[in-house]
């Protein structure tokens, strides 16, 4: 129940634009919106496919809108380089979800080569 509350809260914060002044400001407003959209899509994937286990197994690595950039290099390494996440057989990333994460990681400058 608490998990749904926090997920809902994050969605509300994203929709309300709860950001510091000047965050994601780009000279071309269309580019800034595109980056925001990719970030929101990536956060949705991280919450739905990663936080499910992280909340139980690794609470220090639960992804939020405020910390996902910090974890971007590790996400890239674990998902795309080592291909260790998500673990197990219960949760898989679809090709579309992987592509979305990769697009977001590219905006973070952590992608060394496309897979």
FENMORA-V874889 format. One record per residue. N is the residue number from 1. RES is the residue in three letters. SS is DSSP state (A for helix, B for strand, O for the rest). PHI is phi in whole degrees, 0 to 359 (999 if undefined). D_FIRST is the distance of its C-alpha to the first C-alpha in Angstrom with 1 decimal. Layout:
[[N | RES | SS | PHI | D_FIRST] [N | RES | SS | PHI | D_FIRST]]
//
This chain:
[[1 | UNK | O | 999 | 0.0] [2 | UNK | A | 296 | 3.8] [3 | UNK | A | 300 | 5.4] [4 | UNK | A | 296 | 5.4] [5 | UNK | A | 300 | 6.6] [6 | UNK | A | 293 | 9.0] [7 | UNK | A | 297 | 10.2] [8 | UNK | A | 297 | 10.8] [9 | UNK | A | 297 | 12.6] [10 | UNK | A | 297 | 14.7] [11 | UNK | A | 299 | 15.7] [12 | UNK | A | 298 | 16.8] [13 | UNK | A | 298 | 18.7] [14 | UNK | A | 295 | 20.3] [15 | UNK | A | 290 | 21.4] [16 | UNK | A | 277 | 22.7] [17 | UNK | O | 73 | 24.7] [18 | UNK | O | 286 | 23.6] [19 | UNK | O | 225 | 26.3] [20 | UNK | O | 295 | 29.2] [21 | UNK | O | 302 | 32.5] [22 | UNK | O | 87 | 34.2] [23 | UNK | O | 293 | 31.3] [24 | UNK | O | 54 | 32.1] [25 | UNK | O | 279 | 35.3] [26 | UNK | O | 231 | 37.7] [27 | UNK | O | 306 | 41.2] [28 | UNK | O | 259 | 40.4] [29 | UNK | A | 304 | 37.4] [30 | UNK | A | 295 | 36.8] [31 | UNK | A | 293 | 36.4] [32 | UNK | A | 301 | 33.9] [33 | UNK | A | 294 | 31.8] [34 | UNK | A | 297 | 32.0] [35 | UNK | A | 297 | 30.9] [36 | UNK | A | 298 | 27.9] [37 | UNK | A | 297 | 27.0] [38 | UNK | A | 295 | 27.3] [39 | UNK | A | 297 | 25.2] [40 | UNK | A | 298 | 22.4] [41 | UNK | A | 295 | 22.7] [42 | UNK | A | 296 | 22.8] [43 | UNK | A | 298 | 19.6] [44 | UNK | A | 300 | 17.8] [45 | UNK | A | 294 | 19.3] [46 | UNK | A | 300 | 18.5] [47 | UNK | A | 290 | 14.8] [48 | UNK | A | 280 | 14.7] [49 | UNK | A | 250 | 17.2] [50 | UNK | A | 253 | 17.4] [51 | UNK | A | 297 | 14.3] [52 | UNK | A | 306 | 12.7] [53 | UNK | A | 273 | 15.4] [54 | UNK | A | 301 | 16.1] [55 | UNK | A | 301 | 12.9] [56 | UNK | A | 268 | 14.0] [57 | UNK | A | 270 | 17.7] [58 | UNK | O | 212 | 18.8] [59 | UNK | A | 300 | 16.5] [60 | UNK | A | 288 | 19.7] [61 | UNK | A | 241 | 19.8] [62 | UNK | O | 282 | 16.5] [63 | UNK | O | 275 | 17.9] [64 | UNK | O | 228 | 17.7] [65 | UNK | O | 298 | 20.1] [66 | UNK | O | 274 | 22.0] [67 | UNK | O | 241 | 22.6] [68 | UNK | A | 295 | 23.0] [69 | UNK | A | 295 | 26.7] [70 | UNK | A | 299 | 27.2] [71 | UNK | A | 273 | 25.8] [72 | UNK | A | 307 | 27.7] [73 | UNK | A | 299 | 30.7] [74 | UNK | A | 289 | 28.6] [75 | UNK | A | 299 | 26.5] [76 | UNK | A | 302 | 29.9] [77 | UNK | A | 297 | 31.4] [78 | UNK | A | 285 | 28.7] [79 | UNK | A | 274 | 28.0] [80 | UNK | A | 256 | 31.5] [81 | UNK | A | 275 | 34.1] [82 | UNK | O | 276 | 32.9] [83 | UNK | O | 52 | 30.7] [84 | UNK | O | 261 | 28.5] [85 | UNK | O | 234 | 25.1] [86 | UNK | O | 290 | 22.8] [87 | UNK | O | 279 | 23.7] [88 | UNK | O | 79 | 24.0] [89 | UNK | O | 257 | 24.4] [90 | UNK | O | 287 | 20.9] [91 | UNK | O | 240 | 20.3] [92 | UNK | O | 232 | 23.2] [93 | UNK | O | 266 | 24.1] [94 | UNK | O | 288 | 26.1] [95 | UNK | A | 303 | 29.5] [96 | UNK | A | 294 | 28.3] [97 | UNK | A | 295 | 25.3] [98 | UNK | A | 298 | 27.8] [99 | UNK | A | 298 | 30.2] [100 | UNK | A | 296 | 27.7] [101 | UNK | A | 300 | 26.8] [102 | UNK | A | 296 | 30.5] [103 | UNK | A | 300 | 31.4] [104 | UNK | A | 295 | 29.0] [105 | UNK | A | 298 | 30.4] [106 | UNK | A | 297 | 33.9] [107 | UNK | A | 293 | 33.2] [108 | UNK | O | 271 | 32.3] [109 | UNK | O | 74 | 35.6] [110 | UNK | O | 255 | 34.4] [111 | UNK | O | 278 | 35.5] [112 | UNK | O | 273 | 38.8] [113 | UNK | O | 207 | 39.6] [114 | UNK | O | 287 | 37.9] [115 | UNK | O | 263 | 36.8]]
//
